[in-house]
Structures are given as structure tokens and as C-alpha cells.
């Protein structure tokens, strides 16, 4: 399910030697060296610095090492989930969860009605919120993950090829570092943001966000709008490290322990709800109907 060169790369990185990796993998050292050379050639990056004392990961190698371990574990978990799905496909709703798509709000809604549906069980499926994973997971809802709770609008649903059922409106807020000058406030105004970099998702991602963007550009040019492409832990870390202000929603209050989510005195909100396949299973339809009753 994944490039076996990645697994060889991880073993080499862990052991720091082609020879030791060869022993662990029960292949010859030249075979290990060949796999790593091919991987570096395919990726067009150097992963190791070869020294007489052994191998040292480059910065690119360190980055790939972290991601490769996740990819391999995710693939293995996918196989296990696929096996379980064959056994549990008629009873289990698989809910995707990440720091930016927390499952808690959906679970809270479900808790109100679950006693009426004793045959339906829930399973949390954690995933990494990157541009690639978000696109693939939402496009393929119903395969390894049945539903995801998150913010959306019609533009995003069309782009991601899925459907959404709104269960609430989330106030658009600001996230700031706990060390930021605004962190002591419980409510912000437009004027509080003057002179600040305000990180916003790029134009076209959401009509609701674009309304706020247009208001800022027209009436509050003192706020410097800075675009970014995807909500991920990287953008949360950037907000904390750079002291910039990040557009956020209330449901993300626990996404990053060093950030504070603060509401703003403006009228802007965005739909929050359940994202699901354009062709949901009968079980998902029952689940959605049940959650709708709980509103």
C-alpha cells in the first residue's frame, strides 16, 4: 500500500547504518544502499550525509522520517480498519478527527439521541490535517472514514466533492498566542487588530470568510490580511511563534494549548456541521437523521 523504500529508509535512519539495516531487513547491504539511492533520486533530495562514522539525517531526511512513520502507520491502520469494516459495516460510524476537525461537537449532539439507536456504534479515526489528506479524505468519505465534523459552505462542498449537514453556526474568532498583547482580552474589536497581520484562508475558500475579508479591505485597511492555503498544525504553530493573529472558530479552542481563541465584535459566522459522502450508506443516513432530531 506504500513505497517499501520508505520502510527501508526508516530502518536505516533508526540504525544509522546500511549494514545494520540490511541485517534487520534480511537483505544485503548493497540492496539497502540501492533502495535509498533510488528513493533519493525519485524525491530529488539528499536524505543522509554519509560519513566514516555512519549516516546522519539531513534536514530533508528528518522531515521525511517524521512523515514516513505516519504514512506507514496510517496504511497499516487502514488495512486493519478495512478488515474490521467488513465485519462491522452495518453497525459502526467511523468519525474522522483532527485538531481542526474535532469530533466532540458531533458526539455531543449524538449523546442526546444515542439511547434510541442502540445498534449504532461510533469509532474515532484520527488523521493528519494536511492539504493532501483533507482533499483525499473528504473526496472519499465512506471508504475509511464515514463522516467528519467541520466548518464548510457550498463552495467548499463542491470543491471537496462531498455533502454537508449544518448543525450550528460558528462565530468567526481570532486565535492569538498566550504571549500576545491581546491575549488578556475576552472580546476584540476591529480596532484591536489594527497594525496586526491577520492570517486568513485564501479568497474563494469560503463565501463567509470572503465577506469578512471584503469588509476589512474596504473599511479597515489598517489590518494587514495575509493569505494561507490550509488549516493545519503548521499554521497554528506559525500563529504562536510569529505573534500573528489567526482567523479561527470557537470549536478550535483546544486545538493548540499555547493559543487563545477570542471572539470579535462583528457579525461574521460560518456553518459547522457534518461532512459526508455524496452517496452515503443507509447507516450514515440513519445517523444524520438521528443527529438532526437532536438539534
ZAMARGU-4260 file (C-alpha; in steps of 0.2 Angstrom, whole numbers, plus 5000, padded with zeros to 4 digits):
<rodrens>
0) 5000/5000/5000 | 5015/5011/5002 | 5033/5013/4994 | 5043/4999/5003 | 5058/5011/5001
5) 5050/5021/5015 | 5051/5007/5027 | 5069/5003/5022 | 5073/5022/5024 | 5065/5022/5042
10) 5076/5006/5047 | 5092/5014/5040 | 5088/5030/5050 | 5084/5021/5066 | 5100/5011/5065
15) 5112/5024/5057 | 5120/5011/5045 | 5116/5002/5029 | 5124/4986/5036 | 5114/4986/5052
20) 5098/4989/5042 | 5102/4975/5030 | 5104/4963/5045 | 5087/4969/5052 | 5078/4968/5035
25) 5087/4951/5030 | 5093/4958/5014 | 5111/4963/5008 | 5119/4980/5011 | 5120/4984/4993
30) 5101/4981/4991 | 5098/4993/5005 | 5110/5006/4998 | 5101/5004/4981 | 5084/5007/4989
35) 5090/5023/4997 | 5099/5029/4982 | 5083/5026/4972 | 5072/5035/4985 | 5084/5050/4985
40) 5084/5050/4966 | 5065/5049/4965 | 5062/5063/4978 | 5077/5073/4971 | 5083/5077/4989
45) 5098/5070/4999 | 5092/5061/5014 | 5108/5056/5023 | 5125/5063/5025 | 5137/5048/5023
50) 5152/5049/5035 | 5165/5037/5041 | 5156/5036/5057 | 5140/5032/5050 | 5124/5040/5042
55) 5117/5057/5048 | 5100/5063/5043 | 5099/5079/5033 | 5085/5092/5037 | 5075/5084/5022
60) 5078/5067/5029 | 5072/5072/5046 | 5056/5079/5039 | 5053/5064/5028 | 5057/5052/5043
65) 5043/5060/5053 | 5030/5060/5039 | 5035/5042/5033 | 5032/5035/5050 | 5015/5042/5050
70) 5012/5036/5032 | 5017/5018/5035 | 5007/5018/5052 | 4992/5025/5043 | 4992/5012/5029
75) 4994/4998/5042 | 4979/5006/5052 | 4969/5007/5035 | 4971/4989/5032 | 4965/4985/5050
80) 4950/4997/5048 | 4946/4989/5031 | 4946/4971/5039 | 4935/4977/5053 | 4924/4987/5041
85) 4919/4970/5033 | 4914/4964/5050 | 4906/4980/5057 | 4900/4989/5041 | 4881/4988/5046
90) 4884/4995/5064 | 4899/5007/5065 | 4900/5025/5060 | 4919/5030/5058 | 4921/5048/5063
95) 4937/5057/5056 | 4945/5068/5069 | 4960/5080/5069 | 4964/5096/5079 | 4955/5107/5066
100) 4940/5094/5064 | 4937/5089/5082 | 4923/5076/5084 | 4917/5082/5101 | 4903/5093/5094
105) 4896/5079/5084 | 4897/5067/5099 | 4888/5080/5110 | 4874/5080/5098 | 4874/5061/5096
110) 4873/5059/5115 | 4856/5067/5115 | 4848/5053/5105 | 4860/5038/5106 | 4849/5029/5118
115) 4836/5027/5104 | 4849/5019/5092 | 4857/5006/5102 | 4863/4997/5087 | 4874/5011/5080
120) 4892/5012/5087 | 4905/5026/5084 | 4923/5024/5080 | 4936/5039/5081 | 4948/5039/5066
125) 4962/5051/5069 | 4971/5059/5054 | 4983/5072/5049 | 4976/5088/5043 | 4986/5092/5028
130) 4981/5099/5011 | 4983/5082/5003 | 4974/5072/5017 | 4960/5084/5018 | 4957/5083/5000
135) 4958/5064/4999 | 4948/5060/5015 | 4933/5072/5010 | 4933/5066/4992 | 4932/5048/4998
140) 4921/5049/5013 | 4913/5032/5016 | 4929/5022/5012 | 4939/5023/5028 | 4930/5037/5036
145) 4911/5040/5035 | 4909/5057/5042 | 4919/5072/5048 | 4913/5087/5058 | 4919/5104/5052
150) 4916/5121/5045 | 4910/5122/5027 | 4900/5131/5014 | 4893/5127/4997 | 4909/5132/4988
155) 4920/5120/4999 | 4907/5106/4997 | 4908/5107/4978 | 4927/5109/4979 | 4929/5094/4990
160) 4916/5083/4982 | 4905/5079/4997 | 4889/5085/5006 | 4887/5094/5022 | 4873/5095/5035
165) 4873/5111/5046 | 4870/5109/5064 | 4876/5126/5071 | 4884/5142/5066 | 4902/5145/5072
170) 4907/5163/5076 | 4922/5168/5067 | 4935/5172/5080 | 4954/5176/5082 | 4967/5165/5089
175) 4982/5173/5097 | 4997/5167/5106 | 4996/5167/5125 | 5010/5180/5125 | 5001/5191/5113
180) 4996/5209/5119 | 4978/5204/5115 | 4978/5188/5125 | 4971/5196/5141 | 4955/5202/5132
185) 4939/5192/5132 | 4932/5201/5117 | 4940/5210/5102 | 4935/5224/5090 | 4941/5228/5073
190) 4952/5242/5080 | 4961/5229/5091 | 4968/5221/5075 | 4975/5237/5068 | 4993/5236/5064
195) 4992/5217/5065 | 4995/5203/5052 | 4978/5194/5051 | 4980/5176/5044 | 4965/5171/5033
200) 4961/5157/5021 | 4964/5162/5003 | 4949/5170/4993 | 4937/5158/4986 | 4939/5145/5000
205) 4923/5151/5009 | 4910/5165/5004 | 4908/5168/5023 | 4926/5171/5025 | 4927/5182/5009
210) 4913/5193/5016 | 4924/5197/5031 | 4939/5199/5020 | 4930/5212/5009 | 4924/5222/5025
215) 4942/5223/5031 | 4949/5228/5014 | 4935/5241/5012 | 4933/5248/5030 | 4948/5243/5040
220) 4964/5244/5029 | 4974/5246/5045 | 4973/5227/5046 | 4986/5218/5036 | 4977/5202/5028
225) 4989/5188/5025 | 4983/5173/5015 | 4987/5155/5018 | 4982/5139/5010 | 4976/5126/5023
230) 4972/5125/5041 | 4985/5113/5049 | 4995/5112/5065 | 5009/5122/5055 | 4998/5137/5053
235) 4993/5136/5072 | 5012/5135/5076 | 5015/5150/5065 | 5002/5160/5074 | 5010/5156/5091
240) 5028/5158/5085 | 5026/5174/5075 | 5013/5183/5086 | 5002/5185/5071 | 4983/5183/5073
245) 4974/5168/5065 | 4956/5168/5060 | 4948/5153/5069 | 4932/5147/5076 | 4926/5143/5093
250) 4927/5124/5091 | 4946/5125/5090 | 4948/5131/5107 | 4958/5115/5112 | 4967/5114/5095
255) 4983/5122/5102 | 4987/5123/5120 | 4998/5139/5118 | 4984/5149/5108 | 4969/5158/5115
260) 4953/5159/5104 | 4944/5176/5107 | 4928/5181/5099 | 4926/5198/5090 | 4913/5211/5090
265) 4907/5208/5072 | 4893/5198/5064 | 4903/5185/5054 | 4899/5167/5057 | 4902/5151/5046
270) 4892/5135/5046 | 4898/5120/5056 | 4891/5103/5053 | 4894/5085/5047 | 4903/5082/5031
275) 4898/5065/5022 | 4898/5056/5005 | 4888/5062/4991 | 4882/5043/4991 | 4880/5040/5010
280) 4876/5022/5016 | 4860/5018/5024 | 4869/5018/5041 | 4875/5036/5038 | 4858/5042/5033
285) 4851/5035/5049 | 4865/5043/5059 | 4862/5060/5051 | 4843/5059/5053 | 4846/5055/5072
290) 4858/5070/5074 | 4845/5081/5065 | 4832/5076/5078 | 4844/5082/5092 | 4846/5100/5086
</rodrens>
